[in-house]
Amino acid sequence: MKTIFCGTFKVSQPYGPGHGGLDMVGIDSPDIISPVTGTIMSSTIIPKSSGNITWEWGNYVRVDDSSGNRYYFCHMDSRAVKVGDKVKTGDKLGVMGNTGLSFGNHCHFETRTKGNIRTNPAAFLEIPNKCGTYTPDEEPIKWVKTAEGWTYGGLKNAWKKIDNRWYWFDKNGIAVTGLQLINGKAYAFADKSFRSTVKECQLIMTDQNGAII
């Protein structure tokens, strides 16, 4: 199953004649996330006074994948991305809201082809095209080695204790190494694995005698 929310969500109106997308409500979180890797093509709000029917979407974001398929996320309370941004699956796009022609907090989600032809978003998400509550299968978070360094899930600007060891992930989601100034305080992180108890990127802590723990 693919998803546009973290955790459990419900479908309040399915896709069909007269309704070009799925109306979805995040239950565990109001944050809307990208279900694909792609590029932000639109991140805007169209005023009703413009005469453009797109005003009904309120705050909306469009993501295009590498094949040109289009994904629309509408009625947002706020947007977290701008045109030209590159996003990965799971990256935050904005917060569910009630802007535009909307009657309660939700996200109107549409999928379209490169030629702008509407497709069934339920089929894309691999869920039934009907009202109901759904929970994505949870996959274990794993360390991933990139050219920039180690990542762990979507953590950014955050501390995380993993296997009883502390790590700091910077704004790009990379586990930092070496000396770092975080929130005005200095910390040291291992720049490589050494000894049997110290892992790469681990916060280096010492006991009262200065021994590494």
Residue pairs with C-beta under 8 A, 6 or more apart in sequence:
1 125
1 126
1 127
1 134
1 136
1 137
2 35
2 124
2 125
2 126
2 136
3 9
3 33
3 35
3 125
3 134
3 136
4 24
4 32
4 33
4 34
4 35
4 73
4 107
4 109
4 125
5 24
5 26
5 27
5 28
5 29
5 31
5 32
5 33
5 96
5 107
6 26
6 28
6 29
6 31
6 33
7 26
7 27
7 28
7 29
7 135
7 136
8 27
8 28
8 133
8 134
8 135
9 24
9 25
9 26
9 27
9 28
9 133
9 134
10 24
10 25
10 27
10 131
10 132
10 133
10 134
11 22
11 23
11 24
11 122
11 127
11 130
11 131
11 132
11 134
12 23
12 24
12 25
12 106
12 131
13 19
13 22
13 23
13 131
14 22
14 122
14 129
14 130
14 131
15 21
15 22
15 120
15 121
15 122
15 129
16 129
20 110
20 118
21 72
21 74
21 108
21 109
21 110
21 111
21 118
21 121
22 108
22 109
22 110
22 121
22 122
22 125
22 129
23 106
23 107
23 108
23 109
24 106
24 107
24 108
24 109
25 96
25 105
25 106
25 107
26 32
26 96
26 107
27 133
30 77
30 95
30 96
30 105
31 92
31 94
31 95
31 96
32 61
32 73
32 76
32 92
32 93
32 94
32 95
32 96
32 107
33 89
33 90
33 91
33 92
33 93
34 63
34 71
34 87
34 88
34 89
34 90
34 91
34 93
35 71
35 89
35 124
35 125
36 63
36 65
36 69
36 71
36 89
37 65
37 66
37 87
37 88
37 89
38 63
38 64
38 65
38 66
38 71
38 86
38 87
39 63
39 64
39 84
39 85
39 86
39 87
40 61
40 62
40 63
40 81
40 82
40 83
40 84
40 85
40 86
40 87
41 62
41 63
41 64
41 70
41 83
42 60
42 61
42 62
42 83
43 60
43 61
43 62
43 79
43 81
43 82
43 83
43 85
44 59
44 60
45 58
45 59
45 60
45 99
45 100
46 52
46 54
46 55
46 57
47 55
48 55
54 60
55 100
55 101
56 100
56 101
57 72
57 74
57 75
57 100
57 101
57 108
58 74
58 75
58 76
58 97
58 98
58 99
58 100
58 101
58 102
59 74
59 75
59 76
59 77
59 78
59 79
59 94
59 97
59 99
59 100
60 72
60 73
60 74
60 75
60 76
60 100
61 72
61 73
61 76
61 79
61 81
61 93
61 94
62 70
62 71
62 72
62 73
63 70
63 71
63 73
63 87
63 93
64 70
64 71
65 71
67 114
68 113
68 114
69 111
69 112
69 113
69 114
70 110
70 111
70 112
70 113
70 114
70 116
71 109
71 110
71 111
71 112
72 108
72 109
72 110
72 111
72 112
73 93
73 94
73 107
73 108
73 109
74 100
74 107
74 108
74 109
74 110
75 96
75 97
75 98
75 99
75 100
75 102
75 105
75 106
75 107
75 108
76 93
76 94
76 95
76 96
76 97
76 99
76 107
77 94
77 95
77 96
77 97
77 98
77 99
77 105
78 94
78 95
78 97
79 93
79 94
80 92
80 93
80 94
80 95
81 87
81 91
81 92
81 93
81 94
87 93
90 153
90 154
91 154
96 105
96 106
96 107
97 105
98 104
98 105
98 106
102 108
109 121
110 118
110 121
111 118
111 119
111 120
111 121
111 124
112 118
112 119
113 119
120 129
122 128
122 129
122 130
123 129
127 134
141 152
141 153
142 152
143 150
143 151
143 152
144 150
144 151
144 152
146 174
148 172
148 174
149 174
149 175
149 176
149 177
149 201
150 174
150 175
150 200
150 201
151 169
151 173
151 174
151 175
152 160
152 162
152 167
152 169
152 173
152 175
154 173
155 169
155 173
156 169
156 170
156 171
156 172
156 173
157 169
157 170
157 171
158 168
158 169
159 166
159 167
159 168
159 169
160 166
160 167
160 169
161 167
165 199
165 202
165 203
166 202
166 203
166 205
167 175
167 176
167 189
167 201
167 202
167 203
168 175
168 176
168 180
168 182
168 187
168 189
168 203
169 175
169 176
170 176
175 189
175 200
175 201
176 189
176 201
177 189
177 190
177 191
177 192
177 200
177 201
178 188
178 189
178 191
179 186
179 187
179 188
179 189
180 186
180 187
180 188
180 189
181 187
187 203
188 203
188 204
189 201
189 202
189 203
189 204
190 198
190 199
190 200
190 201
190 202
190 204
191 200
192 200
193 199
193 200
195 212
197 212
197 213
198 204
198 212
204 212
205 212
205 213
206 212
206 213
207 213
